[in-house]
Amino acid sequence: MEKRHRRSYTIVSLLLLLMAWGALVSLLQISNSEHSSSIFSICSSFQLSRMITPSLPSSSFSTSISSMFFRSRALPPYVNASSWAGLLPPPNITLSKLFAERTPTAFPSQFSFMSIEQNPNFTTYVLPYPKEHRQYTLRNVCIEPNGRLLLVNATSQDIGEPDGRGGRKKMPWYWYLKYTDCGNKTDYECVGIRSTFELPVYARYVPGNTLHFMSYIKGNTFHNFAERVWPRLPLSVSPFNDTTAALPVHHFFFHAFEQILREASYMDDKDQDLWQFRMLMEMWPGSDLLRESDDGRKTETTWCFDYLHLQMQHEERIDQTRLPASIYGPALRKYRDVTLRFLGLPVPHLPLPPRPLRVLLHCRTDGYRRRAVNHDEVLNFLLRNFTHLNLEVRSLDLLLRSRETDYSFIRLVTLFSQTDIAIMIHGTVTFGALFMPEGSGVVELFGPCDFWKPKDRYNETDRDLHTWLRAIVGAVGIKHDMSNPFAEIIANPKRGNTTLCIHQTNGVPDFTIGLPKLTIAINSLAYPRSPGDRLTLHWLYDWEGAIPSSTYPPLEKSH
């Protein structure tokens, strides 16, 4: 009898426990309904609501319950977030090898000296340019060894730009005041201008078209691309303006090239500048780089040019382009193609399921401003909670910290060409989106500040965000989320210690990334842009029993 009572008591206890368990699960599902409803609306057309729910942030207990009821066999997380393993390695091309062996070069001895017989009417003047793409082209102009412009039989007033009132603005305002922002002086970063009324017979004469290049002096590689490389790209495609052919370029002149080449051995931004420039040369096969000597020694050569396409501040920028997409789109794609081909990298492709989506996170934790301070939380969330997708997650922050990579051009291009979804903060690294696969996705964060707006609107980041990526994502065909999923605003003690947006360097706060908002941003990439959209297929795929991502070899290297 006593055994029978104990057995009955045990059965009743188990029944009560199961009822309590079911009630707890119901409460957990109801508590998540507020977040779930917004996500369900995103993917309702794909019938993915049941699989997306577990990706919402929650406690470890509720997550384990959700995975039991919504997913029978979750994939093991990809744990190599700080490792290059599984990716094609970057090519081994050093800068010294690049410019010693793989760059067509011309030296002063290959050009004749100026002479009155050959150049009797050598006078500097400026050529007109189309309004939609301003290019400052000078005819019969020289550059002295320190980079200073030498006008022959002309003054800066003669070649200045029309000011709209019948006169002309002086050339120096554009050249060394506005362009270099350092006043009327001449040194490595600040070049000037002078006039002469005598033919410089000691100079070397360079026939044909020469493109002038000056790297961005403030150490920002995206600015270097957006303000130095970008204005040159449309010149390489046709039709440009009213012509039927692209501009022929025979030579390149890089200001302070030898010094920047030395600095690139210990400065990643100079490495980027030189590589960006070298890939620009690839747009014009057969062109060469004018250098002082083949051993890096400084000589005192004055170059005089038939046509010099001068790099100036008043040229357009990638985020302020007036060109139609029919011109800048092919130009950007050409730059991307010649870069990948030069490096021997395969054409980037989005993998089809069951291969995993390769995700790259960058929170700028090694920077000094505009940082997401909850990097570890976001990384763990991506690794553990997105069970409705098969993700291979890497953190650029951890890759940099572990010295698996750096900010060099080759490594960034190689990494982004193997990235399908990039979650990154607005900044210099976003340049890498140019090399992502067609149809891939970018979630770009700005944080609480938008310093492109007037001062009284710095804190408005809910609309009209200023991005440098608009031209790139349009040309490459990338999905671009600009919902800016930040959450808390965190004062940065080293940058003004304020939660207000006061100044872009001395009054800018950090922030956290909001996990529910990030979930919505990532899932928004599921919307198809065209039939057979590869990103969409990853949301539609049945991942039950899929092979873990770590078992897949990297894609074969073929171009």
C-alpha positions in Angstrom: 0.0 0.0 0.0 2.8 2.4 1.0 4.6 1.7 -2.4 1.4 2.4 -4.3 1.0 5.8 -2.6 4.6 6.7 -3.3 4.1 5.8 -7.0 0.9 7.9 -7.2 2.7 10.8 -5.5 5.5 10.6 -8.1 3.1 10.6 -11.1 1.2 13.6 -9.7 4.5 15.5 -9.2 5.7 14.8 -12.7 2.4 16.0 -14.1 2.6 19.2 -12.1 6.2 19.7 -13.2 5.2 19.3 -16.9 2.3 21.8 -16.5 4.7 24.3 -14.9 7.2 23.8 -17.7 4.5 24.4 -20.4 3.3 27.6 -18.6 6.9 28.9 -18.4 7.4 28.3 -22.1 4.2 30.2 -22.9 5.3 33.2 -20.8 8.6 33.3 -22.5 7.0 33.3 -26.0 4.6 36.1 -24.9 7.5 38.1 -23.5 9.3 38.0 -26.9 6.1 38.8 -28.9 6.8 42.5 -29.0 10.2 42.0 -30.6 9.1 39.1 -32.7 6.2 40.9 -34.4 8.5 43.4 -36.0 10.8 40.7 -37.3 7.9 38.6 -38.5 6.8 41.5 -40.7 10.2 41.6 -42.4 10.2 38.0 -43.5 6.6 37.1 -43.6 6.8 36.7 -47.4 9.5 34.1 -46.8 7.6 32.2 -44.1 10.6 32.4 -41.8 9.1 33.7 -38.7 9.4 30.5 -36.7 13.2 30.3 -37.5 14.0 34.0 -36.8 12.5 34.1 -33.3 15.4 32.4 -31.5 17.8 35.1 -32.8 16.4 37.7 -30.4 18.6 38.4 -27.4 17.4 36.7 -24.2 18.7 34.9 -21.2 20.7 31.7 -21.7 17.8 29.7 -20.0 15.1 31.1 -22.3 17.4 30.7 -25.3 17.9 27.0 -24.5 14.1 26.5 -24.2 13.5 28.4 -27.4 16.0 26.3 -29.3 14.3 23.1 -28.0 10.9 24.2 -29.2 11.8 26.1 -32.4 14.8 24.1 -33.6 15.6 20.5 -33.1 19.3 20.5 -34.2 21.0 23.9 -34.0 24.4 24.1 -35.7 27.5 24.3 -33.6 28.8 27.9 -33.5 31.8 28.9 -35.6 34.5 29.7 -33.0 37.3 31.0 -35.1 36.2 34.6 -35.0 39.8 35.8 -34.6 41.3 33.5 -37.2 42.0 33.7 -40.9 41.5 29.9 -41.2 39.0 28.9 -43.9 39.8 31.9 -46.1 42.0 32.1 -49.1 45.3 33.7 -48.0 46.3 37.2 -49.2 48.9 37.3 -52.1 52.5 37.9 -51.0 53.4 41.1 -52.8 55.5 43.6 -51.0 55.5 47.3 -51.8 59.2 47.2 -52.7 58.5 44.4 -55.1 55.4 46.1 -56.4 57.2 49.3 -57.5 60.6 47.6 -58.4 59.3 44.8 -60.5 55.6 45.3 -61.3 55.3 49.0 -62.2 56.3 50.5 -65.5 58.7 53.3 -64.7 60.3 56.2 -66.5 63.3 58.2 -65.3 64.6 61.7 -66.2 67.3 60.4 -68.4 64.7 59.0 -70.8 63.4 62.5 -71.6 65.1 65.4 -73.4 65.9 68.8 -71.9 63.7 71.7 -72.7 64.9 73.8 -75.7 63.8 77.0 -77.4 63.9 75.3 -80.8 61.5 72.5 -79.7 59.3 74.6 -77.4 59.2 78.1 -78.8 55.7 79.0 -77.5 55.8 77.2 -74.2 53.2 79.2 -72.2 51.1 77.9 -69.3 47.3 78.0 -69.7 44.3 76.2 -68.3 42.0 74.0 -70.4 38.2 74.1 -70.0 36.5 71.2 -68.2 33.0 69.8 -68.2 30.7 71.1 -65.4 29.6 67.6 -64.3 33.2 66.5 -63.6 35.7 69.2 -62.9 39.2 68.4 -64.0 41.9 71.1 -63.7 44.1 70.5 -66.7 47.1 72.7 -67.5 49.0 73.0 -70.7 52.8 73.7 -70.7 53.4 73.7 -67.0 56.3 72.5 -64.8 56.8 71.0 -61.4 60.0 71.8 -59.4 61.8 69.2 -57.2 59.9 70.3 -54.0 56.6 69.8 -55.8 56.0 73.5 -56.4 54.1 74.4 -59.6 56.2 76.5 -62.1 54.1 78.7 -64.4 55.9 79.7 -67.6 55.0 83.1 -69.1 51.9 83.3 -66.9 50.8 84.2 -63.4 48.4 82.6 -61.0 45.9 85.2 -61.9 46.1 84.2 -65.6 45.2 80.6 -64.9 42.8 80.9 -62.1 39.2 79.7 -62.3 36.5 82.1 -63.5 34.8 83.6 -60.4 31.4 84.2 -62.0 31.9 88.0 -62.1 34.0 88.2 -65.2 37.3 87.8 -63.4 39.4 84.9 -62.1 40.2 83.6 -58.7 43.9 83.3 -58.0 45.4 79.8 -58.5 47.1 79.7 -55.1 43.8 79.7 -53.3 42.9 76.4 -54.9 46.4 74.9 -54.9 48.1 75.4 -51.5 45.5 77.2 -49.4 42.4 75.1 -50.0 44.0 71.8 -51.2 46.7 71.3 -48.6 45.2 73.5 -45.9 48.6 74.7 -44.7 49.1 78.3 -45.9 51.7 79.9 -48.2 54.7 77.7 -47.7 56.5 74.8 -49.4 57.6 71.5 -47.8 56.7 67.8 -48.0 52.9 68.3 -47.4 52.6 71.9 -48.5 53.4 72.8 -52.1 53.4 76.3 -53.5 53.4 78.1 -56.9 55.7 80.5 -58.7 56.0 82.2 -62.1 58.9 82.6 -64.5 59.2 84.4 -67.8 62.2 82.4 -69.0 62.1 79.0 -70.5 63.4 76.5 -68.0 66.0 74.9 -70.3 67.3 72.8 -67.3 64.0 70.9 -67.1 63.0 67.6 -68.6 60.1 67.7 -71.1 57.4 65.1 -70.8 55.1 64.8 -73.9 51.5 63.5 -73.8 49.0 63.3 -70.9 50.2 63.1 -67.4 48.0 62.5 -64.4 49.1 64.2 -61.2 48.5 62.5 -57.9 48.9 63.7 -54.3 47.9 61.3 -51.4 45.6 62.4 -48.7 47.9 64.0 -46.1 45.7 63.3 -43.0 46.0 59.6 -42.9 42.5 58.4 -43.8 42.5 55.8 -46.6 38.9 56.2 -47.5 39.4 59.9 -47.9 42.4 59.1 -50.1 40.2 56.9 -52.3 37.2 59.3 -52.2 39.1 62.5 -52.9 42.2 61.4 -54.7 41.5 58.2 -56.7 37.8 58.7 -57.3 38.0 61.9 -59.4 40.4 60.0 -61.8 38.3 56.9 -62.3 35.6 58.3 -64.7 38.4 59.5 -67.1 39.1 55.8 -67.9 35.6 54.9 -69.3 33.8 56.1 -72.3 31.8 58.0 -73.2 33.0 60.8 -70.9 31.5 64.2 -71.5 30.8 64.5 -75.2 33.6 62.3 -76.4 33.5 58.8 -77.6 36.7 57.6 -76.0 38.2 57.6 -72.5 41.1 60.0 -71.8 44.4 58.5 -72.8 47.0 58.7 -70.0 50.7 58.2 -70.8 52.4 59.1 -67.5 51.7 59.5 -63.7 53.4 61.9 -61.4 53.1 61.1 -57.7 54.0 64.0 -55.4 56.6 63.1 -52.8 56.5 59.5 -54.0 59.9 58.4 -52.6 59.2 59.7 -49.1 55.8 58.1 -48.9 57.3 54.8 -50.1 59.7 54.9 -47.2 57.0 55.8 -44.7 54.8 52.9 -46.0 57.1 50.4 -44.4 55.7 51.4 -41.0 52.4 53.2 -41.7 49.4 51.3 -43.0 47.7 54.4 -44.3 50.7 55.1 -46.6 50.6 51.5 -47.8 47.0 51.9 -48.7 47.6 55.2 -50.5 50.3 53.6 -52.6 48.3 50.5 -53.5 45.2 52.5 -54.3 47.4 54.7 -56.6 49.1 51.7 -58.2 45.7 50.1 -59.0 44.7 53.4 -60.6 47.6 53.0 -63.0 46.1 49.6 -64.0 43.1 51.5 -65.5 45.5 52.7 -68.2 47.6 49.8 -69.4 50.9 51.0 -70.9 51.2 54.1 -68.7 54.3 54.6 -66.6 55.3 56.3 -63.3 57.8 59.1 -63.4 60.5 58.6 -60.8 63.6 60.4 -59.8 65.9 57.4 -59.7 65.7 53.6 -59.6 67.5 53.4 -56.2 65.3 55.9 -54.3 67.9 58.7 -54.1 66.6 62.2 -54.2 67.6 64.2 -57.3 66.8 67.8 -58.3 64.7 67.2 -61.5 62.3 69.8 -62.8 59.6 68.2 -65.0 57.7 70.2 -67.7 54.6 68.7 -69.1 52.7 68.9 -72.3 49.4 68.3 -70.5 49.2 67.9 -66.7 45.9 66.9 -65.1 46.4 68.5 -61.8 44.9 67.1 -58.6 43.0 69.9 -56.9 40.6 70.3 -53.9 37.8 71.6 -56.1 37.5 68.3 -57.9 34.4 66.3 -57.0 34.3 63.7 -54.2 32.7 60.2 -54.2 29.9 61.3 -51.8 29.2 64.5 -53.7 29.4 63.3 -57.3 27.5 65.0 -60.0 28.1 62.2 -62.5 25.4 59.8 -63.5 25.6 56.1 -62.5 26.0 55.2 -66.2 29.6 56.7 -65.9 30.7 56.2 -62.3 29.3 52.6 -62.1 31.4 51.2 -64.9 34.4 53.2 -63.6 34.1 51.7 -60.1 33.6 48.2 -61.4 36.6 48.6 -63.7 38.8 49.6 -60.7 37.5 46.6 -58.7 38.1 44.2 -61.6 41.7 45.4 -62.4 42.5 45.2 -58.6 41.3 41.6 -58.2 43.0 40.5 -61.4 46.3 42.2 -60.5 46.2 40.4 -57.1 45.3 37.1 -58.6 42.1 36.9 -56.5 39.0 35.1 -57.8 35.9 37.1 -58.7 33.9 37.3 -55.5 30.7 35.2 -55.4 28.1 34.7 -52.7 28.0 31.1 -51.7 24.8 29.1 -52.1 23.5 27.2 -49.1 24.5 24.9 -47.5 27.8 26.8 -47.5 27.7 29.3 -44.7 27.4 33.1 -45.0 30.7 34.8 -44.1 30.1 37.6 -41.7 32.6 40.3 -40.7 32.1 42.5 -37.6 34.1 45.7 -37.0 33.4 47.8 -33.9 36.6 50.1 -34.2 37.7 49.0 -30.7 41.3 49.9 -31.7 40.3 53.4 -32.6 40.0 56.5 -30.5 36.5 57.7 -31.4 33.2 56.5 -32.9 33.5 53.1 -31.2 31.0 50.4 -30.4 31.9 49.4 -26.8 29.9 46.2 -26.6 31.9 44.3 -29.2 32.1 41.1 -27.2 28.3 41.1 -26.5 27.6 41.6 -30.2 30.0 38.9 -31.3 28.6 36.4 -28.9 25.1 37.3 -30.0 26.0 36.6 -33.7 27.7 33.4 -32.8 25.0 31.9 -30.5 21.7 33.4 -31.4 21.3 33.4 -35.2 20.2 29.8 -35.3 18.0 30.4 -38.3 21.1 31.0 -40.5 24.4 29.2 -40.9 27.0 32.0 -40.2 30.7 31.9 -40.3 31.5 35.0 -38.1 34.8 36.8 -37.9 35.7 39.9 -36.0 38.1 42.4 -37.7 38.8 43.8 -34.2 40.0 40.3 -33.0 41.9 39.7 -36.3 43.8 42.9 -35.8 44.4 42.2 -32.1 45.7 38.7 -32.8 47.9 40.0 -35.7 46.1 37.7 -38.2 45.7 40.8 -40.3 46.3 44.5 -40.5 45.0 47.5 -42.4 47.2 47.0 -45.4 45.5 47.2 -48.8 46.2 43.6 -49.9 44.8 42.0 -46.7 41.7 44.2 -46.6 40.8 43.5 -50.2 41.4 39.8 -49.7 39.2 39.8 -46.6 36.3 41.8 -48.0 36.3 39.8 -51.2 35.4 36.8 -48.9 32.8 38.6 -46.9 29.0 38.2 -47.5 27.6 40.4 -44.7 29.6 43.2 -43.2 28.5 44.9 -40.0 30.8 47.9 -39.6 30.9 51.4 -38.3 31.2 54.3 -40.8 34.8 55.0 -41.3 37.9 54.2 -43.4 37.4 50.4 -43.5 34.1 50.7 -45.3 36.2 51.2 -48.5 36.5 47.4 -48.5 32.8 47.1 -49.6 34.0 47.8 -53.1 35.4 44.3 -53.2 32.5 42.4 -51.7 30.5 39.9 -53.8 27.7 41.2 -55.9 24.4 40.9 -53.9 26.1 40.8 -50.5 25.0 43.0 -47.6 26.3 45.8 -45.5 24.9 47.1 -42.2 26.6 50.5 -41.7 26.4 52.1 -38.2 27.0 55.8 -37.6 26.3 56.0 -33.9 24.6 59.1 -32.3 26.5 61.7 -34.3 26.3 63.0 -37.9 28.9 65.7 -38.2 28.1 66.3 -41.9 25.0 68.2 -40.8 25.0 71.8 -39.5 26.1 72.1 -35.8 22.6 72.4 -34.5 21.7 69.0 -36.1 24.8 66.9 -35.2 22.6 64.7 -33.0 20.1 63.9 -35.8 20.9 60.4 -37.0 17.3 59.2 -37.6 17.3 60.6 -41.2 19.4 61.9 -44.1 22.6 60.1 -42.9 25.7 61.0 -44.9 27.4 57.9 -46.3 30.4 57.5 -48.6 29.1 54.1 -49.7 26.1 55.1 -51.9 28.1 55.1 -55.1 29.9 51.9 -54.3 26.9 49.8 -53.2 25.0 51.0 -56.3 27.9 50.1 -58.7 28.6 46.7 -57.2 25.0 45.8 -56.4 25.2 45.5 -52.6 22.3 45.6 -50.1 22.9 48.5 -47.8 21.1 48.9 -44.4 21.3 52.4 -42.9 18.9 52.0 -40.0 21.9 52.8 -37.7 21.1 50.2 -35.0 22.9 51.8 -32.0 21.4 51.8 -28.5 23.1 53.6 -25.6 25.3 56.7 -25.9 28.5 56.3 -23.9 30.8 59.3 -23.0 34.4 58.9 -24.2 36.7 60.4 -21.6 39.5 60.9 -24.2 37.2 62.7 -26.6 35.3 65.3 -24.6 33.7 63.0 -22.0 30.3 63.9 -23.3 27.2 62.2 -24.5 26.4 65.1 -26.9 27.8 65.5 -30.4 29.9 68.6 -30.1 33.0 68.1 -32.3 34.1 65.3 -34.6 37.4 64.8 -32.8 37.1 66.5 -29.4 33.5 66.1 -28.5 32.2 62.7 -29.8 30.8 59.9 -27.7 31.0 56.2 -28.1 27.9 53.9 -28.2 26.6 50.4 -27.9 25.0 48.4 -30.7 21.3 47.5 -30.0 20.9 43.7 -30.4 17.1 43.8 -31.3 17.8 46.6 -33.8 20.8 44.7 -35.2 18.6 41.6 -35.7 16.1 43.6 -37.7 18.8 45.2 -39.8 20.4 41.9 -40.6 17.1 40.2 -41.4 16.2 43.1 -43.7 18.9 41.8 -46.0 16.6 38.9 -46.7 14.5 41.0 -49.0 15.2 39.8 -52.6 16.4 42.4 -55.1 16.2 40.1 -58.2 15.1 36.6 -59.0 17.5 34.0 -57.6 18.8 36.5 -54.9 21.5 34.4 -53.2 21.2 36.1 -49.8 17.5 35.5 -49.8 18.1 31.8 -50.4 20.0 31.5 -47.1 16.9 32.6 -45.2 14.7 30.2 -47.2 17.0 27.2 -46.8 16.1 24.4 -44.3 19.1 24.3 -42.1 18.0 21.3 -40.1 20.8 18.8 -40.1 23.1 21.1 -42.3 26.8 20.4 -42.3 28.7 22.6 -39.8 30.5 25.5 -41.4 33.9 24.5 -40.1 34.0 21.4 -42.3 33.9 23.3 -45.6 37.1 24.0 -47.4 37.7 27.6 -48.8 36.5 28.2 -52.3 39.1 27.4 -54.9 41.4 30.2 -56.1 40.6 30.8 -59.7 40.0 33.9 -61.7 
